[in-house]
Amino acid sequence: MGRYLIARLFQGTLVIFLISIITFIIVRLIPGDPVDLLLGEGQVPITDAQVEAIRRQWGLDRPLWEQYLTWMGKILTGNFGTSIIRTGVPVNRMIWEAVPVTALLNLLALGIAIAVAIPAGIIAGARRNSWFDYLLTGGSTLGIALPNFWLGLMLIVVFGVMLRWLPPFGLRSWQGYILPVVVLATEQMAVLARVMRGAMIEILKQDYIKTAHSKGFSYQAVLLGHGVPNALLPVVTVIGFRIAFLLSGTIIIESVFALPGIGRLLYDSVFRLDYQVAQAIVMVLSILVVVVNLLTDLTYAAIDPRLRLLARSR
């Protein structure tokens, strides 16, 4: 198990290193010059010498590889630098101010999705071809097919503009979380419910389930004692992967609902060519996804004795 953990840590570190290179190159390939945006695209009279001085100040006149090494050196010390556009503002502070909104948004969406999808998937799998099974299968297909941004816009129009029950934009009160959480939770519920249903159907076909029935155990005892715990194994893995999708969906949803979270900060940074902020956010999200995947693998190994035996045999 120790070697398995070390191998996964090495893989995670390698992935983060490759992401840092790809992110740095892609951000620098975005058309435009941040110095022009900083100076208001020619609205402020300034000489070429002053422009070059600003480029030297931010290290933009150096070769790309040198800029990357300088950036990585700062990251390894926990310093993401300062914003180019919001001159002098530390990137660390901008990220920490946005983290609570994104964290609460994702935790609520994931928590609601798990609380609804797993029981629904268990019931649908145990009562295959029932009206509830058909309802869940159709509803989950619709939930996966609907684009998040479209669903968000429809909810804004219906509940924010027409009915005026909830605030369509911004975060002036806790009610501002309701619509974006519903949008983010919808797709997660649909995917998790389908996976849970499929896992239950497969588990209930296994011989040990039939053996348990033949020993006289009640249907509920077999279902809850043998079926559900084993069916949860693939669901745990899927939850880990869905967190990555949830974070990427947050970027769009926070922009649609004008929420001051990490996603909207990244969106604004990319369009304003704020290199330091955009690169820092992508790195933070990448590290978070790698850590979540690592924890998912460890959790999977902890609840599945077959993986523990396999790890010991290596």
N, C-alpha and C positions, 0 to 999 in steps of 0.2 A: 504493500500500500504506500510505503514511503517513496519507493522508486516511481510509482505511478504518479504521486503528487509532484515529485521533482520534474518528471517528464512533462507533465501538464503545465507546470510553471515555466519551463523552458519554452514550450510551444507558445504559451501566451505572450512571453516576452518577445519572441521572434515576430509574432503577429503584430504586436504594438510597434515594434521597430519598423516593419515594412509599411504599416499604416502611416507612420510619421513621414516616411519618404514620399509615399504616394500623395498624402494630404498636402505636404509642402509644395510639391510640383504642381498639383492641380490648382491650388489656390493662386500660385504665381502665374498660371496660364489664363486666369480670368481676364478678359479684355479690359483695358483701362489702366489708369495710373492713380494710385492713392494720393499722390502729391497734388494732382489736379483737383481731386475732390476736396482735399484739405484746403486748397487755396480758392475754392469756389469756381473752378473751371474758367479761370481768366477774368473773373469779376473783380478780383483785387489786383491792382497793378503791381508787378513784381518782376525783377530782372532774372535773366538766366542764371546768373551767379548765385542769386538767393535760392532759386529752385535747386541747384546743385548742392548748395549748403544743407538744405532740408533733406535731400536724398542721402547725403553723407551722414547726417545726424541719425537717420533711421537705418543706416547700413544698406540702403537699397542700391548703392553704387558698387557694392562688392560682388564678386562672382557668386553664383547661386549656391555652390557647394559650401562656400565660406559662410553665407547667410544661414544655411541649414545647420552647420556645426555650431555656430553661435547660438542659434535658437535651441538646439538640443542641449547645449551646455547649460542654458538657463533653466530648461525644463527639469533636468536632473537635480537641480537645486531647489525645485519647487517654485521657480519664478517664471511666470508666463509673460513677463514684460509689461509694457504699457500700450494703450490703444493709440493707433496712429491718428484716427479721426477725432476721437475724444482725447485730445492731447493731454498727457500727464496722468490720466486715470488708469490705475493698475488693473490689468486684466483679471487677476485673482479676485479683486473686489467685485468686478462686474459679474463674474461667474457666481460667486457666493451669494450675491444679491438676487440672482435669478434661480438658483438651485431650489429654494423652498417651494416655489410655484410649480416647477416641473416635477419635483419629487412627490408632492401631494397629489398632483393630477394623475401621475402614473400609478401611485399606490392605490388611490381610490378606484381607478379603472380596473386595475388587475385584481384587486380584492373583490370587487363586485362581480367581475367575470368568473373568478374561481368559485365564489359562493353560489352563483346561479348555474354555471355550466356543468360542474361536476355532479351535483344531484340530478340535474335534468338528463345528463348523459347516462347516468346509472339507471334511471327509470326507463329511458328509451331503449337502452341495451337489454335490460331485463324483460321488458314488454315489447319485444320486437314485433313490427307490423301492426301495432296498436294505433289508435288515433293519435295518442301522444307522441309515438315514434314518428309518424308521418308529419305531425305538426313541427316537431323539433328538426327533422331532416329538412323540411321546406324552409323553416325559419332560419336555420343556420346557413343554408345555401344562399338565401337572400342577404343575410348579414355579411357573408364573405364577398358577395358580388358587389355590394354597394361601396363605391369609393368614399373614403372618409371625408374628403373635402366637400363632396356633393351632399352627403348626409348632414354635415355641419351647416352648410348653407341653407338646406331645407328646414332644419330645426330653427335656425335664426329667423327665417321668413315666417314660420308658423308660430313659434312660441315667443319670439322676441319682437317681431314687427306686427303681426296680425293680432295675436291674442294678448301680447304685452304681459305675459306671466313671468317671464324671466329676462334678465338683461342680455341683449344680443352680443354686446362687446364689452371688453374691459373686465376689471376685477375690483369693483368698488365694494363688493360684499361677498360672503360665502356663496351666494346664489349664482355668482359668475362662474363657479366651477361645474354647475349641474349639466349644462348642455355639452361642454367639451368632454366631460367624463362619460356621458352617455355615448357620445360618438366613439371615443377610444375603446370603451368597454364592449360595444356592439360586436366589432370584429373579433375581439378576443373571446367573447362568449361563444360566438359561432364556431370558431376553430376548436376551442377546448371541448365544447359539447360533442362535436363530431368525433374527435379523437377518443373521448371517454366512452361514447356509445360503441364505437368500433372495437375498442379494447374489451369492453364488457361482453360483447357478442362472441369474440374469440375465446375469452376466458371460460365462458359458460359452456363451450363445446369440449373443454379439456376432460380427460379421463378422470382426473382426481376430483373434479366437480361431480361427475356421475357416481364415483365411489362414495363421496360424502353423502349424496342423496340415498344411495343403497344402504348406508349404515343407519338410516332413519332420522338424520338431522332435518330440521324444518327448512323450508325454502328460504326463509329470511336468514336463518343461521348460516346456511351455505353461502348465500349471496353476500352477507356482510362479513362473514369470517374468512371466506376463501376467495370469493369473486372480486370484491371491491379492492382489497389490498393489492392483489396482483395486477388488476387493471389500472391501478394508479401509477405503476412504474413508467409506462410510456408517456403518461400525461405529465409527470414531473419533468421529463426531458423536454417535452413540447413547451411547457411553461417557461423554461429557461430560454429557449429560442424565441418565444413570443415577446420576451422583455426587450430584445433587440428591435423587433418590429414595432413595439410600442414606443420606444424612444424615437425611432425614425418618424413614426406617425405624429409624434408630439410636435415635431418641427412644423408640419403643415397646420395642425390644429391650433397651435398657439398663434400662428400667423392669421388664420381665419378668424379666431375669436379675440385677437389683439391682447393676448395674455403676456405679461412681462416675465416669461420663463426663458430657459436655456434655448429652446427651439426658435423662438422669435429673435433672440439675441444673435443666434447663428445666422438666421435668414437676413437680418439687417446687416450683419457684418460682411456677409458675402457680397451683397449688393452695394455696400459702401466701400468695398475693397479694404476693409480693416483686417489686414493679414493676421496680425498678432491674435486678435480675438477669435477669428474663424478657426485658425489652426489650433488654438488652445481648446476650444469647445470640442472640436472633432477628436482631439487626443483624450480629453476627459471622458467623452462618451465611449470611445473605443476601449479605454481601460475599464470602464464600468461594465461593458458588454463582456469583455474577456473574464473579468472577475465573476460575473454572474454565471457564465458558462462553466467556469471552474467549480464554483459552488454547486451547480446543477449536477456535474459529473460526480462530485464527491457525495452529494446527497443520494444520487442513484446507486452508487457503490455501497453506501451505508445501508440502504433499505433492500438491496438485492444481494443475498448471500452468494449467488453464483459469481458475481463480479469480484467479491472479496476473495473467494477461493482462487479465481483466475489470477488476481493480482499477487497472491502469495506464491503461486506456482511459477511466476516469472522470475 
